[in-house]
Amino acid sequence: MPDNLAGPSIGSDIGIALSYLSQGFPVGIPTETVYGLAANALNPEAVQRVFRAKKRPDFDPLIVHVGRKSPLHQYAKELPRQAQQLIEAFWPGPLTLLLPKTTLIPDIVSSGLERVGLRMPNHPLTLELLDKTGFPLAAPSANLFGYISPTQASHVREAFGLEVPYVLDGGPCSIGLESTILGFESGQAVVYRWGGIELSDLTEVLGYVPQVKVKAEEHPAAPGMLARHYAPKTPLTLLNENEDWPLATERAGIILPFQEPLPAEHSVWVLSESGDPFEVARRWYAVLREADSAGLTRIYVRMVGPDVPFSQALNDKFLRAAESN
């Protein structure tokens, strides 16, 4: 930790965040998706601190966050016309574009891969911070590797304690799901991770339905593709949309997307009593953390039906949380 600044804290002072980042230290930052653990993306030693703090394997690449004044041509070798269309439609916002990187982006950021994920987050504090840094920020989710993503500044502090000297507090995340990741193969768009932009919205801009390659990989082409990710410590079991609840003999808890009748003996969390799928997305990680801290022996989660907005992204997060349990 730098000697000239006060100890670890949470606050909204962009100047403090900028000072730590300029000295090569990681900082927690808010975005509309989840909180990120940010470092100067052009400084390999600073990026290494992020990997160490998260206990993240070096084969899992990071997303680079850019600002409104960022020179994209310095980070991406090429910007296809389709990428420009998507930027105009969705930036700032929850869309990451996987593009061929320039040598200015260190290999540690992309885990040695030729492409790097670039996105412009839609949060006023972080956009202002990016306008002042003079460098982009490599920022994976601000959680210990594989654990539940953070949607509040306090989640970041709980995860890292003294290891992260400052968390820029921008309030609860407005979306609560990671960004959609999209790249191009042979000139055609490919979705590598479900997230805050739906396939139908991408299709409307591109004029065709992108290919989807979100299958879990041991050595991922993009962040968030590992089989078990964003997961609690408590074993988690999924049930299909209309599947009956098991007769639990254990201390079980149930997370429901929407309200439904349940046996009285269960601990129950309802993500949206009003039936709002966007509220389901916003509350998922925070509620999962609460359930994981409740001393349960198992958590059950109801999958959402295909007609629900964000169903692909939500079910993908549910599946990765339950993988191998």
C-alpha positions in Angstrom: 0.0 0.0 0.0 1.4 3.5 -0.8 2.7 5.4 2.2 1.3 8.8 1.4 -2.4 7.8 1.5 -4.7 6.8 4.3 -5.6 3.2 5.1 -8.2 1.0 3.3 -11.6 2.6 2.9 -14.8 2.9 0.9 -15.8 6.2 -0.6 -16.7 8.2 -3.7 -13.5 10.2 -4.0 -12.3 9.8 -7.5 -9.0 11.6 -6.7 -8.1 8.9 -4.1 -9.0 6.1 -6.6 -6.9 7.8 -9.3 -3.9 8.2 -7.0 -3.9 4.5 -6.1 -4.3 3.4 -9.7 -1.5 5.7 -10.9 0.8 4.0 -8.4 0.0 0.6 -9.6 -2.4 -0.5 -6.9 -5.8 -2.2 -7.6 -9.1 -0.3 -6.8 -12.7 -1.5 -6.6 -14.8 0.3 -9.1 -18.6 0.4 -9.7 -20.2 -0.5 -13.0 -23.8 -1.1 -14.1 -23.1 -4.8 -14.3 -21.0 -5.8 -11.2 -18.2 -4.2 -9.3 -14.7 -4.6 -10.9 -11.2 -4.9 -9.4 -9.4 -2.4 -11.5 -5.7 -1.7 -12.4 -3.8 0.1 -15.1 -4.3 -2.2 -18.1 -1.0 -1.0 -19.6 1.1 -1.8 -16.5 1.8 -5.6 -16.3 2.8 -5.4 -12.6 -0.4 -3.7 -11.7 -2.4 -6.3 -13.6 -0.5 -9.0 -11.8 -1.7 -7.6 -8.5 -5.3 -8.1 -9.6 -4.6 -11.8 -10.5 -2.9 -12.3 -7.2 -5.6 -10.6 -5.1 -8.4 -12.6 -6.8 -6.4 -15.8 -6.8 -7.3 -15.9 -10.5 -5.5 -18.4 -12.8 -3.4 -16.7 -15.5 -5.2 -18.5 -18.3 -8.5 -16.6 -17.6 -8.3 -13.3 -19.5 -9.4 -9.9 -18.2 -11.7 -7.2 -19.7 -10.3 -3.8 -20.4 -12.5 -0.9 -19.6 -12.2 2.3 -21.7 -13.6 5.8 -21.3 -15.4 8.3 -23.5 -12.0 9.8 -24.6 -10.1 6.5 -25.0 -8.2 6.0 -28.2 -9.6 2.6 -29.2 -7.1 2.3 -32.2 -4.3 2.1 -29.7 -5.8 -1.0 -28.1 -7.5 -2.8 -31.0 -5.7 -3.5 -34.3 -8.9 -3.3 -36.2 -12.5 -2.1 -35.5 -14.8 -3.9 -38.0 -17.9 -2.0 -39.2 -20.1 -4.3 -37.2 -18.2 -3.5 -34.1 -18.7 0.2 -34.7 -22.4 -0.4 -35.1 -22.5 -2.2 -31.8 -20.5 0.5 -30.1 -22.9 3.2 -31.3 -25.9 1.1 -30.1 -24.7 -0.2 -26.8 -21.8 1.9 -25.4 -21.6 2.9 -22.7 -23.2 -0.3 -21.5 -23.0 -4.0 -20.8 -21.4 -5.2 -24.0 -17.8 -6.3 -24.3 -16.2 -6.6 -27.7 -13.5 -9.2 -28.3 -11.1 -7.6 -30.8 -7.5 -8.3 -32.0 -5.2 -6.5 -29.6 -2.3 -4.2 -30.2 1.1 -4.7 -28.5 0.2 -1.8 -26.2 -2.0 -4.3 -24.3 0.3 -6.6 -22.2 -0.1 -10.3 -22.8 -1.0 -10.9 -19.2 -4.2 -9.0 -19.7 -5.4 -11.3 -22.5 -3.8 -14.4 -21.0 -1.5 -14.6 -24.1 -4.5 -14.7 -26.5 -4.5 -12.5 -29.6 -7.8 -10.8 -28.8 -8.7 -8.5 -25.9 -12.2 -7.7 -24.5 -13.0 -4.0 -24.5 -16.0 -2.3 -23.0 -17.2 1.1 -21.9 -19.0 0.8 -18.6 -22.2 2.8 -18.0 -21.6 4.3 -14.5 -21.0 8.0 -14.0 -18.2 7.6 -11.4 -16.2 5.1 -13.3 -16.6 7.1 -16.6 -15.4 10.2 -14.9 -12.5 8.2 -13.4 -11.6 6.8 -16.9 -11.7 10.3 -18.3 -9.0 11.3 -15.8 -6.7 8.3 -15.8 -5.0 8.6 -19.2 -5.0 4.7 -19.3 -7.6 2.0 -19.6 -8.5 -0.2 -16.7 -8.2 -4.0 -16.7 -11.1 -5.0 -14.4 -12.5 -8.4 -13.8 -15.3 -8.8 -11.2 -14.1 -7.8 -7.7 -14.5 -11.2 -6.0 -12.3 -14.0 -5.1 -12.0 -16.3 -8.2 -15.0 -18.4 -8.8 -17.1 -16.9 -6.0 -20.3 -14.8 -6.3 -19.9 -11.5 -8.1 -20.1 -8.3 -6.1 -23.0 -5.8 -6.7 -22.2 -3.5 -3.7 -19.1 -1.8 -2.5 -19.3 -3.7 0.8 -19.0 -7.0 -1.1 -15.6 -5.9 -2.4 -14.3 -4.9 1.0 -15.5 -8.2 2.5 -13.6 -10.1 -0.2 -10.3 -8.4 -0.1 -9.9 -6.5 3.2 -6.5 -4.7 3.3 -5.3 -6.1 0.0 -7.4 -3.6 -1.9 -6.7 -0.1 -0.5 -9.8 1.7 -1.9 -13.3 0.9 -3.2 -15.0 3.6 -5.2 -18.6 3.4 -4.0 -21.2 3.9 -6.7 -24.1 2.3 -4.9 -25.8 -1.0 -5.9 -25.3 -2.1 -9.5 -28.3 -1.3 -11.7 -28.1 -4.4 -13.9 -26.4 -7.0 -11.7 -25.4 -9.4 -14.5 -22.0 -9.4 -16.2 -21.6 -7.9 -19.7 -22.4 -9.8 -22.8 -19.2 -10.8 -24.6 -19.2 -10.7 -28.4 -16.4 -11.2 -31.0 -16.1 -12.0 -34.7 -15.1 -15.2 -36.5 -14.8 -15.1 -40.3 -16.6 -11.8 -40.3 -19.6 -13.1 -38.3 -20.6 -12.1 -34.8 -20.2 -14.7 -32.1 -21.5 -14.5 -28.5 -19.1 -16.0 -26.0 -20.9 -15.0 -22.7 -24.5 -14.3 -21.9 -25.0 -11.0 -20.1 -26.7 -7.7 -19.9 -27.5 -7.4 -23.7 -29.9 -9.8 -25.1 -29.5 -11.8 -28.3 -32.6 -10.2 -29.9 -31.1 -6.7 -29.3 -27.8 -7.7 -30.9 -29.7 -9.3 -33.8 -31.6 -6.0 -34.4 -28.4 -4.0 -34.8 -26.5 -6.6 -36.8 -29.3 -7.7 -39.1 -28.7 -11.4 -38.4 -28.6 -13.8 -35.4 -25.1 -14.1 -34.0 -23.6 -17.5 -33.5 -23.5 -18.6 -29.8 -20.4 -20.3 -28.2 -21.0 -20.0 -24.5 -20.1 -23.6 -23.7 -17.8 -24.0 -20.6 -14.1 -24.2 -21.5 -11.1 -25.3 -19.4 -9.0 -22.6 -21.2 -11.5 -19.9 -22.0 -11.5 -17.6 -25.1 -13.2 -15.0 -23.0 -13.9 -14.3 -19.3 -16.8 -16.1 -17.6 -16.6 -19.2 -19.7 -15.4 -21.6 -17.0 -17.8 -24.4 -16.0 -18.0 -23.3 -12.3 -18.1 -19.6 -11.8 -20.0 -17.0 -9.8 -20.7 -19.8 -7.3 -21.5 -20.0 -3.6 -19.7 -22.3 -1.1 -23.0 -24.0 -0.2 -24.0 -26.8 -2.6 -26.6 -25.5 -5.1 -29.2 -27.6 -7.0 -31.2 -26.4 -9.9 -34.8 -27.3 -10.7 -36.5 -26.8 -14.1 -39.3 -24.3 -14.6 -42.1 -26.8 -13.7 -40.2 -29.4 -11.6 -41.6 -30.2 -8.2 -39.7 -29.2 -5.1 -38.0 -32.1 -3.3 -39.1 -33.1 0.2 -36.0 -31.7 1.9 -34.7 -33.6 5.0 -31.7 -31.1 5.2 -31.5 -27.5 6.1 -32.4 -26.2 2.7 -33.1 -22.8 1.3 -34.9 -21.9 -1.9 -34.3 -19.0 -4.3 -37.2 -18.2 -6.6 -37.2 -15.9 -9.5 -40.9 -15.1 -9.0 -43.5 -15.8 -6.3 -45.0 -19.3 -6.1 -46.5 -21.6 -3.4 -44.0 -23.5 -1.3 -43.8 -25.8 1.7 -43.5 -23.9 5.0 -40.4 -25.6 6.2 -38.1 -24.0 3.6 -36.2 -20.7 3.9 -37.3 -18.8 0.9 -35.9 -15.8 -1.1 -38.0 -14.3 -3.9 -36.0 -12.3 -6.3 -38.9 -10.3 -7.7 -42.4 -10.5 -6.1 -43.7 -8.2 -8.8 -42.6 -10.6 -11.6 -40.0 -8.1 -13.0 -37.1 -10.1 -14.7 -34.8 -7.0 -14.5 -35.2 -7.1 -10.7 -34.4 -10.8 -10.8 -31.1 -9.9 -12.5 -30.3 -7.0 -10.2 -30.9 -9.0 -7.0 -29.5 -12.5 -8.0 -25.9 -12.1 -6.7 -26.8 -10.2 -3.5 -29.5 -12.8 -2.6 -27.2 -15.7 -3.4 -24.6 -14.2 -1.0 -27.3 -13.9 1.7 -28.4 -17.5 1.2 -24.7 -18.7 1.2 -24.3 -17.0 4.6 -27.4 -18.5 6.2 -25.9 -21.8 7.4 -27.8 -24.0 4.9 -26.7 -27.4 3.8 -28.2 -26.8 0.3 -29.6 -24.1 -1.9 -32.3 -24.8 -4.5 -32.8 -22.4 -7.4 -35.7 -22.4 -9.9 -34.7 -21.9 -13.5 -36.6 -19.3 -15.5 -38.7 -20.1 -18.6 -37.5 -19.3 -22.2 -40.1 -16.5 -22.6 -38.6 -14.4 -19.7 -36.3 -11.6 -20.7 -32.6 -12.3 -19.8 -33.6 -16.0 -19.5 -30.4 -17.1 -21.3 -28.1 -15.0 -19.1 -29.9 -15.8 -15.9 -30.0 -19.6 -16.5 -26.4 -19.5 -17.5 -25.4 -17.9 -14.2 -27.6 -20.4 -12.3 -26.0 -23.3 -14.1 -22.4 -22.1 -13.5 -23.3 -21.6 -9.8 -24.5 -25.2 -9.6 -21.8 -26.9 -11.7 -20.3 -30.0 -10.0 -22.6 -29.8 -6.9 
